[in-house]
Amino acid sequence: MTIVIALSCSDGVVMASDSQAAETHAAVRDDVPKVFELTGHAVWGGSGDSQTIRDVHDALQQARGRIEASANLAQDLVGTIRPMLEQRYRNVIQLEGNADAIPWTDSLACGYDPSGGGSWIVEVDRTCDTTHYEDRGFHAIGVAAGLATLGNALLAHFRPAEKPLMHGQLLAYRVMDTAVQTSGFGVGGPIQIWCVDAAGVRQVDSDELLVMRGLVGTWQEDERTLLDRIAGAPGLEPEPAPLPPPAGPPEAPGHR
């Protein structure tokens, strides 16, 4: 079980995920990586069965050269991922009424073209159907994808596509933190964040994540203060709404 999100910025793209792997029937949890380097300017994340994600990762690493030179990235991703999914799905014994037995696995990739193509986001779902999300600038996969999508929608007024990468990292951290706190069993921290820009791929380290956590806390506190100011804190009158500008003198008859 997983949340993986991709978020476009003006100068790069951010991918974030939770870290928790859970055995559905044994209630056993473990921390695992869910986002991986795909090429020198791209990353990908997997949602679903942990072993299938590892197998897909190995296949993508072996095909890295072809993917880096690809003129049709989505199709090359499918050509690499599909054989692994077919093998994993084929090996599973289907028990009547037990859909959980199928090792469903979705993949989300994103990157940044330093030659001027900008950010891109593409999903290869569990059936190997592909969808591009460059125009939307955001996508989420995993058991709590709906929560992450809602969190992103609530922050959409900050216009991440127009903001630099640091803003995008804070937005991604806040979306992930909200989704992790709201979701039920199977999703948990620590949050993982990777960034891709003209300089290449970089994973945000634990010290930087602590700084982000503090910055997001400051951001939320400022929002609370602003709400008290414009709507009124308990026992205080709200801030008066600004008056409209004064009207100018009336136009003379026949004036153009």
C-alpha positions in Angstrom: 0.0 0.0 0.0 1.3 3.4 -1.0 0.9 7.0 -1.8 3.1 8.3 -4.6 2.6 11.9 -6.0 4.2 13.9 -8.7 4.0 17.7 -8.8 5.3 20.0 -11.5 7.0 23.4 -10.8 8.4 26.1 -13.0 11.9 24.7 -13.0 11.5 21.1 -12.2 9.3 18.3 -10.8 8.9 16.7 -7.3 8.0 13.2 -6.5 7.0 12.2 -3.0 5.8 9.0 -1.2 5.2 7.5 2.1 7.6 4.7 3.3 5.3 2.0 4.8 5.0 -1.5 3.5 2.3 -3.6 5.1 1.4 -7.2 5.1 -2.4 -7.1 4.6 -3.2 -10.3 6.5 -0.4 -10.3 9.1 -0.7 -6.6 10.1 3.1 -6.3 9.8 4.7 -3.0 8.8 8.1 -2.1 7.4 9.7 1.0 5.9 10.8 0.6 2.3 11.9 2.9 -0.5 9.1 3.5 -3.0 10.7 6.2 -5.3 13.7 5.4 -7.5 16.0 7.1 -10.1 14.8 6.2 -13.6 17.3 8.2 -15.7 19.6 11.2 -15.2 16.6 13.5 -15.4 13.7 11.3 -14.2 12.4 9.3 -11.3 9.6 6.8 -10.9 7.5 5.4 -8.0 5.5 2.2 -7.5 2.3 1.5 -5.7 1.0 -2.0 -4.8 2.9 -5.2 -4.3 6.4 -4.7 -2.8 8.0 -7.6 -4.6 6.5 -6.6 -8.0 7.8 -3.0 -7.5 11.3 -4.5 -6.9 11.1 -6.6 -10.0 9.9 -3.6 -12.1 12.7 -1.5 -10.7 15.3 -4.1 -11.7 13.8 -4.3 -15.2 13.8 -0.5 -15.6 17.4 -0.3 -14.4 18.4 -2.8 -17.1 16.5 -0.8 -19.7 17.9 2.6 -18.6 19.9 3.3 -21.6 17.0 2.6 -24.0 14.7 4.7 -21.8 17.1 7.7 -21.7 17.3 7.7 -25.5 13.6 7.1 -26.0 11.5 9.1 -28.4 8.3 7.6 -27.0 8.9 7.3 -23.3 5.4 6.0 -22.4 5.6 3.2 -24.8 9.1 2.2 -23.7 8.0 2.2 -20.1 5.1 -0.1 -21.0 7.5 -2.3 -23.0 9.7 -2.7 -19.9 7.0 -2.9 -17.2 4.5 -5.2 -18.9 6.5 -8.4 -19.1 7.2 -8.1 -15.3 3.5 -7.6 -14.5 2.4 -10.4 -16.8 4.9 -12.8 -15.1 3.8 -11.7 -11.6 0.1 -11.9 -12.4 0.4 -15.2 -14.2 2.1 -16.8 -11.2 -0.8 -16.0 -8.8 -3.4 -18.6 -8.0 -6.8 -17.0 -8.3 -9.1 -17.9 -5.4 -12.8 -17.2 -5.8 -13.9 -14.1 -4.0 -10.3 -13.1 -3.1 -9.3 -10.2 -5.3 -6.5 -9.3 -2.8 -4.5 -12.2 -4.1 -3.7 -10.3 -7.4 -0.4 -8.4 -6.9 -1.8 -5.2 -8.5 1.0 -2.7 -9.1 0.8 0.8 -10.6 3.8 2.9 -11.7 4.2 6.7 -11.9 7.1 8.4 -13.6 8.1 12.1 -13.9 11.0 14.0 -15.1 12.4 17.3 -16.4 13.7 18.0 -19.9 16.6 20.5 -19.6 16.6 21.2 -23.3 13.3 23.2 -23.0 10.7 20.5 -22.8 9.9 21.2 -19.2 8.3 18.8 -16.7 6.4 15.6 -17.7 4.3 13.1 -15.7 3.1 9.8 -17.0 1.3 6.9 -15.3 1.5 3.2 -16.3 -1.4 1.6 -14.4 -1.8 -2.0 -13.4 -3.3 -2.9 -16.8 -0.4 -1.1 -18.6 -2.7 1.7 -19.8 -0.7 5.0 -20.0 -1.9 8.5 -19.1 0.0 11.8 -19.3 -0.6 14.5 -16.6 1.7 17.3 -17.8 -1.2 19.7 -18.4 -2.6 19.1 -14.9 0.8 19.3 -13.2 -0.1 16.7 -10.6 -1.0 13.1 -10.2 -1.2 10.5 -7.3 -1.4 6.8 -7.2 -1.9 4.3 -4.4 -4.4 3.4 -1.7 -4.7 7.0 -0.5 -4.4 8.7 -3.9 -7.8 10.4 -3.4 -6.6 12.0 -0.1 -3.5 13.3 -1.8 -5.5 14.6 -4.8 -7.8 16.4 -2.4 -4.9 17.9 -0.5 -3.4 19.1 -3.7 -6.7 20.7 -4.7 -6.9 22.6 -1.4 -3.4 24.1 -2.1 -4.0 24.7 -5.9 -4.4 28.5 -5.3 -0.7 28.6 -4.6 -0.1 27.8 -8.3 2.8 25.3 -7.9 3.4 25.2 -11.7 4.4 28.9 -11.5 6.7 28.5 -8.4 10.3 27.3 -8.1 11.3 23.9 -6.9 11.6 24.7 -3.2 8.0 25.8 -3.1 7.0 22.6 -4.9 8.9 20.5 -2.2 7.0 22.3 0.6 3.7 21.8 -1.2 4.5 18.1 -1.8 5.5 17.6 1.8 2.3 19.2 3.1 0.1 17.1 0.7 1.9 13.9 1.7 1.8 14.7 5.4 -1.9 15.4 5.3 -2.6 12.2 3.4 -0.5 10.1 5.7 -2.2 11.5 8.8 -5.7 11.0 7.3 -5.3 7.6 5.8 -5.9 4.3 7.6 -3.7 1.3 7.9 -1.0 0.7 5.2 0.3 4.2 4.8 2.9 5.9 7.0 6.0 8.0 7.3 8.7 8.9 7.0 8.0 10.9 3.8 10.3 10.4 0.9 10.9 13.3 -1.5 12.9 13.3 -4.8 13.5 16.4 -7.0 14.4 16.6 -10.7 15.6 19.8 -12.4 18.1 20.9 -15.0 21.0 19.7 -12.7 19.6 16.2 -12.5 18.0 13.9 -9.9 18.4 14.3 -6.2 16.8 12.7 -3.1 16.0 15.1 -0.2 17.9 13.9 2.8 16.5 13.5 6.4 18.0 16.8 7.6 16.3 18.7 4.8 13.0 16.9 5.5 13.2 18.1 9.2 13.7 21.6 7.9 10.7 21.2 5.6 8.6 19.9 8.5 9.4 23.1 10.4 8.7 25.4 7.5 5.3 23.7 6.8 4.5 24.2 10.5 5.3 27.9 10.3 3.3 28.1 7.1 0.2 26.6 8.8 0.6 28.8 11.9 0.7 31.9 9.6 -2.5 30.7 8.0 -4.2 30.4 11.4 -3.0 33.9 12.3 -4.3 35.3 9.0 -7.7 33.6 9.5 -8.0 35.2 13.0 -7.1 38.6 11.4 -9.6 38.5 8.6 -12.5 36.6 10.4 -11.9 37.6 13.9 -10.3 35.6 16.8 -12.4 34.6 19.7 -13.5 37.8 21.5 -12.2 40.0 18.8 -13.9 41.8 16.0 -13.0 40.7 12.4 -10.9 43.0 10.3 -13.2 45.3 8.4 -13.5 44.7 4.7 -11.7 47.3 2.5 -14.0 50.0 1.1 -14.5 50.2 -2.6 -12.6 53.0 -4.4 -14.5 56.3 -4.7 -16.5 56.8 -7.8 -15.2 59.4 -10.3 -17.2 62.5 -11.4 -20.1 61.7 -13.7 -19.4 61.9 -17.4 -20.9 64.9 -19.2 -23.7 64.1 -21.6 -22.3 63.1 -25.0 -18.8 62.6 -23.6 -16.7 59.9 -25.2 
